[in-house]
Amino acid sequence: MNRKLIKEFEKMLGKNRVLSETEELLCYSYDATSKEFMPDVVVFPLNSNEISDIVKLCLQYDTPIVGRGSGSGFSGGSLPLKGGVVVSFTKMNRILELDEENMFVTVEPGVINEDLKSYLADKGYFYPPDPASYEFSTIGGNVAECSGGPRALKYGVTKDYVVDIEIVTGEGEIINSGSKAIKDVSGYNITQLMVGSEGTLGLFSKITLRFLLKIGSNSLILVSFDDMDKGVKAAIALLKLRNRPSMLEFMDKFSIESVKNYFKSDIIKIDGTLLFVVEADGSKSDVEKSVAEYSRVLKEFSPISLFIANDEGEKRVIMEARKAISPSLRRYGSLKINNDIAVPIGKIKNMLFYLEGIAKKYDIPIINFGHFGDGNIHVNIMLDKENDDMIKKGEEAKRDILKKVVELGGSLSGEHGIGLEKKEFMKLKYNNYHMDILKNIKKVFDPQNIINPGKIF
Ligand SMILES: Cc1cc2nc3c(=O)[nH]c(=O)nc-3n(C[C@H](O)[C@H](O)[C@H](O)COP(=O)(O)OP(=O)(O)OC[C@H]3O[C@@H](n4cnc5c(N)ncnc54)[C@H](O)[C@@H]3O)c2cc1C
């Protein structure tokens, strides 16, 4: 890296907001993928003007810039693939404005999802997007990846809450994408273009979000089936109800096996071929009615067990079991290819059978769980990191799976984004004409290709 550029950053931001020593840079060289790329320098802006100055300086030095929240991404979005400058948003972590009259909150991008949730909860409000990483991921990262979680079924994902973003473009210009007006069709919808743009179109300096009123109460049902067909039919029957569940999570037989051996509980039984966690929420009486209705529907498909959790302890145990899936997988391999595919609900059964077939074809463990109600399956291909042959088989299995997803009319990624991890597969879904449209959109916001180059395409 050009020492002169580092000196300029130190002059601009002060030495304590610029890191350039190897041991400091290491902390910004990885995310939740197992890949590592060293940045040349890390800078910590405090506002949009500083971000704009950083971008303009990088343009002069033709140096790439990568935005970084907490670095918890699963697709390599925050990795500085070509070195250059990492812009860390961790010091931009203030809640700027609570507009209770209109029910909007404006935050800096480095606010942690959980901090926003609890700030609003204390005032009787609810911010729904709930990625499993909510305790440590940032709102900026959530917006850039359009993150979602179990409650997306009823409450949607991040895109359903973002109304306005202040963006510093690849030319260092500052624009606002939307407004607080409920109806807003003035021009193209730049807000939604930014959501899920994986840090490639600009750097977000301020984000305005909708929020809801706090939910009264909830109950969980843990239900399992010994037959995949029956289980899938039962889940689809729940989704066809006027009063749908707020959450419909599933574990396949391999996840069930994995959790059973890892998570011990006297309260719940993890068993069967297909298992679901179903949530009902709302007022106390609504929850009672929903639980009765869901139980009735589920029983029509002869589950092998059905447990209703009303008290906090029982609900916690169920959610802990759900959370235990990922750590429990370690015994199946030292390397995980983590895929978050999404297919139309009516195709989940085809996909699950296909995944079983692929596991057999390549003779590797493939363990599946996720958000049934959104058709979003977390496919975990478990490998030995010392075994090159097995890794090759894992990569081939990944390609087969993504091809099948496209054939079934699904999406390469439901939550984690394309980043580095899936960019070579974009052509499975999009032709050259479509890819050119994406590249041309990027050029409009970042003509010199300095914002997060090498991601998505
Ligand atoms: C244990 C675990 C569980 C997870 N569970 C879920 C889950 O349930 N659902 C889900 O969707 N994801 C999940 N994730 C993935 C990850 O947490 C999300 O993608 C999250 O939104 C990333 O936030 P971050 O702050 O860590 O962003 P980073 O990883 O730092 O960055 C992600 C992307 O956002 C860009 N970015 C960050 N800040 C800005 C900004 N201010 N302006 C422009 N671009 C920016 C980066 O350049 C990068 O491209 C999980 C990850 C882990 C490790």
The ligand as an SDF file (V2000), in Angstrom:
LIG
                    3D

 53 58  0  0  0  0  0  0  0  0999 V2000
  -23.6470  -17.6720   13.4170 C   0  0  0  0  0  0  0  0  0  0  0  0
  -24.2070  -16.9050   12.2410 C   0  0  0  0  0  0  0  0  0  0  0  0
  -25.5750  -16.9360   12.0050 C   0  0  0  0  0  0  0  0  0  0  0  0
  -26.1050  -16.2490   10.9200 C   0  0  0  0  0  0  0  0  0  0  0  0
  -27.4440  -16.3040   10.7200 N   0  0  0  0  0  0  0  0  0  0  0  0
  -28.0030  -15.6150    9.7080 C   0  0  0  0  0  0  0  0  0  0  0  0
  -29.4110  -15.6640    9.4880 C   0  0  0  0  0  0  0  0  0  0  0  0
  -30.1640  -16.3060   10.2200 O   0  0  0  0  0  0  0  0  0  0  0  0
  -29.9180  -14.9630    8.4630 N   0  0  0  0  0  0  0  0  0  0  0  0
  -29.1280  -14.2150    7.6350 C   0  0  0  0  0  0  0  0  0  0  0  0
  -29.6480  -13.5810    6.7160 O   0  0  0  0  0  0  0  0  0  0  0  0
  -27.7840  -14.1690    7.8010 N   0  0  0  0  0  0  0  0  0  0  0  0
  -27.2020  -14.8430    8.8140 C   0  0  0  0  0  0  0  0  0  0  0  0
  -25.8450  -14.7980    9.0030 N   0  0  0  0  0  0  0  0  0  0  0  0
  -24.9990  -14.0440    8.0630 C   0  0  0  0  0  0  0  0  0  0  0  0
  -24.6420  -12.6080    8.5110 C   0  0  0  0  0  0  0  0  0  0  0  0
  -24.7130  -12.4770    9.9190 O   0  0  0  0  0  0  0  0  0  0  0  0
  -25.5510  -11.5700    7.8430 C   0  0  0  0  0  0  0  0  0  0  0  0
  -25.2950  -11.5410    6.4500 O   0  0  0  0  0  0  0  0  0  0  0  0
  -25.3660  -10.1560    8.4260 C   0  0  0  0  0  0  0  0  0  0  0  0
  -26.3490   -9.2950    7.9180 O   0  0  0  0  0  0  0  0  0  0  0  0
  -23.9950   -9.5570    8.1530 C   0  0  0  0  0  0  0  0  0  0  0  0
  -23.8630   -8.4080    8.9720 O   0  0  0  0  0  0  0  0  0  0  0  0
  -22.4180   -7.8560    9.3540 P   0  0  0  0  0  0  0  0  0  0  0  0
  -22.6050   -6.6210   10.1520 O   0  0  0  0  0  0  0  0  0  0  0  0
  -21.6150   -8.9130    9.9790 O   0  0  0  0  0  0  0  0  0  0  0  0
  -21.8750   -7.4960    7.9060 O   0  0  0  0  0  0  0  0  0  0  0  0
  -20.4860   -7.8690    7.2250 P   0  0  0  0  0  0  0  0  0  0  0  0
  -20.2920   -9.3360    7.1930 O   0  0  0  0  0  0  0  0  0  0  0  0
  -19.4140   -7.0410    7.8270 O   0  0  0  0  0  0  0  0  0  0  0  0
  -20.7480   -7.3360    5.7520 O   0  0  0  0  0  0  0  0  0  0  0  0
  -21.6880   -7.9800    4.9320 C   0  0  0  0  0  0  0  0  0  0  0  0
  -21.8280   -7.1600    3.6480 C   0  0  0  0  0  0  0  0  0  0  0  0
  -22.3850   -5.9010    3.9570 O   0  0  0  0  0  0  0  0  0  0  0  0
  -21.5680   -4.8710    3.4320 C   0  0  0  0  0  0  0  0  0  0  0  0
  -21.7160   -3.7300    4.3590 N   0  0  0  0  0  0  0  0  0  0  0  0
  -21.5660   -3.7160    5.6890 C   0  0  0  0  0  0  0  0  0  0  0  0
  -21.8360   -2.4870    6.1550 N   0  0  0  0  0  0  0  0  0  0  0  0
  -22.1410   -1.7150    5.0930 C   0  0  0  0  0  0  0  0  0  0  0  0
  -22.4970   -0.3570    4.9350 C   0  0  0  0  0  0  0  0  0  0  0  0
  -22.6220    0.4810    5.9610 N   0  0  0  0  0  0  0  0  0  0  0  0
  -22.7210    0.1010    3.6910 N   0  0  0  0  0  0  0  0  0  0  0  0
  -22.6380   -0.7080    2.6190 C   0  0  0  0  0  0  0  0  0  0  0  0
  -22.3040   -2.0130    2.7090 N   0  0  0  0  0  0  0  0  0  0  0  0
  -22.0650   -2.5060    3.9540 C   0  0  0  0  0  0  0  0  0  0  0  0
  -20.1850   -5.4540    3.3790 C   0  0  0  0  0  0  0  0  0  0  0  0
  -19.3850   -4.7920    2.4150 O   0  0  0  0  0  0  0  0  0  0  0  0
  -20.4990   -6.8690    2.9750 C   0  0  0  0  0  0  0  0  0  0  0  0
  -20.6630   -6.9460    1.5760 O   0  0  0  0  0  0  0  0  0  0  0  0
  -25.2670  -15.4950   10.0620 C   0  0  0  0  0  0  0  0  0  0  0  0
  -23.9000  -15.4530   10.3200 C   0  0  0  0  0  0  0  0  0  0  0  0
  -23.3710  -16.1540   11.3850 C   0  0  0  0  0  0  0  0  0  0  0  0
  -21.8940  -16.0970   11.6200 C   0  0  0  0  0  0  0  0  0  0  0  0
  1  2  1  0
  2  3  1  0
  2 52  2  0
  3  4  2  0
  4  5  1  0
  4 50  1  0
  5  6  2  0
  6  7  1  0
  6 13  1  0
  7  8  2  0
  7  9  1  0
  9 10  1  0
 10 11  2  0
 10 12  1  0
 12 13  2  0
 13 14  1  0
 14 15  1  0
 14 50  1  0
 15 16  1  0
 16 17  1  0
 16 18  1  0
 18 19  1  0
 18 20  1  0
 20 21  1  0
 20 22  1  0
 22 23  1  0
 23 24  1  0
 24 25  2  0
 24 26  1  0
 24 27  1  0
 27 28  1  0
 28 29  2  0
 28 30  1  0
 28 31  1  0
 31 32  1  0
 32 33  1  0
 33 34  1  0
 33 48  1  0
 34 35  1  0
 35 36  1  0
 35 46  1  0
 36 37  1  0
 36 45  1  0
 37 38  2  0
 38 39  1  0
 39 40  1  0
 39 45  2  0
 40 41  1  0
 40 42  2  0
 42 43  1  0
 43 44  2  0
 44 45  1  0
 46 47  1  0
 46 48  1  0
 48 49  1  0
 50 51  2  0
 51 52  1  0
 52 53  1  0
M  END
$$$$
